[in-house]
Amino acid sequence: MDNLAKKIVIPVDGSKNSMRSLDYLYLIYGPKHKLDINLLYILPALPPLLTDKKTMDKRIRAKLKTVEKKNIQMAERILSEAKAALVKKDFDEESIKAVYKKVEMTTARDINNWVNTKQADSVLLTRRGRSDLKSFFMGSVTQRLLEYHTISPVWIVEGAIRSKKVLVGMDGSENALRAVDHAGFMLSGTDCRITVFHSMRHLRRYVPKEVLEGASDLEQLWKEKTARQISPNIKKAREMLSDTGLNADQIATKVVGGSRTAAYDILREAKDNDYGTIVLGRRGISALKEFFIGSVTSRILHNSYGLAVWIV
């Protein structure tokens, strides 16, 4: 599986933060891995009210053409710099494509549509972008891209990532196994170490702590049952990762007693044990909606400085 090229789309905006996507790519793969890298720049656009040709004279048309020309020149410069940065890291120049596109709908939707058209394996972007153009990569675009983009996984880098250790969140759902499958494919052929992680739901996620006082036997029985319930998925996940060609010493599993929130358990494990990447399924089991739907993903993203988060 490691012989297959991974197709990755990287939106850039010229900011130092967006260039961290390139650093992360180098950290995970290095220059010798077989990749199909697509750098994408969405041209910022003036408001439609200002560009309505029905209400403008020749002087304004000339000004707009000048702005459009400068916009394209800026795009070409930013893409050229990003490509040069990858070539400087010894990535194969022929494997790097650089494209700019005019806004057709919104930045997030245009990125989404382009990624889907290219049938990319993932889209990699940073959570922070140019401070003078907040709508591009600051929060809102990332969030909207997660909402619109349901075909290819979205990788979000927050800050400088230094660790190649990967933590894959696991529950009892098929979506969690899809996250494992994606991680296995994308990390096959690398030297990254992967841990399949599950935090057992504490009974305090269902009833207040006071209600459980004196019910230690019930809590112990719950732990035993939940451990048995997740065991088949943990075993399946290890097998899936092994089937991608990852070595046995690159794969680990860990089941811990959870707190009241899955997000806290995942973040604590990642930060306490020097992980650089968290992989999450986009949806979890219906019996515990809070595990991978919205709230947990949002909490992890909002507290993920120094981490990359893959939403599959």
C-alpha angles and dihedrals in degrees: 000000000000089000091067115094115243111224110215127179116207117191111206133187102182096258125129089242095054089051088062086077087069091050090051092050089053092047094054100038113013119209099291098063117103106254138160103210121194117189112200130192121185110208112235111237135213117239113281090236089064095045098048103131092203092070103038133092129216093270092056091045089055091050091050091050089052091051091048091051092050090047091056092045089053091050091051091049094049093047091046091052092048092049091047089052090055093046088050087057087055097254113154107266092212091059092058120085122185121200136170124198136191116242110263101169115349132325093256095046092046091051089047094050093046093049091049091049090052091047089226122187091225145349115229122199142147124248093229127053140159111347092214093056103042096169092065105070105343108115099289097068092044091050093046091047089054089051096047100034111076102143108062122034118257119226115201121193119202115188128328114332117208106163125079093200113118127206116200115198112223134196132154097278134108088235090061089054089050088056089052091049091051092048091049094051097043094045098041110119093024129103093235118134117227129202121193103214132195128175111201113233112253118224087239086076086071108031135019120273091245091060091057096053110125093012099105092133090055091049092050092050089050091052092051093049095046091048090053091046095055096039097088092052092047090051092046091050092053091050092049092051092047091051090060090064098260112147120249091245090057093059127072136163129210131185118186137176106264134225124223094288131046091209092060092048093050094046093045091051092047097047098039093051102040102252119166100193136041119196118201135179113239091231132025137196116312092231089066106029094170093066101080106354120099102299099058094039091049093047092050093046092049091052100036103104108150091021139094116220122203115202109197 
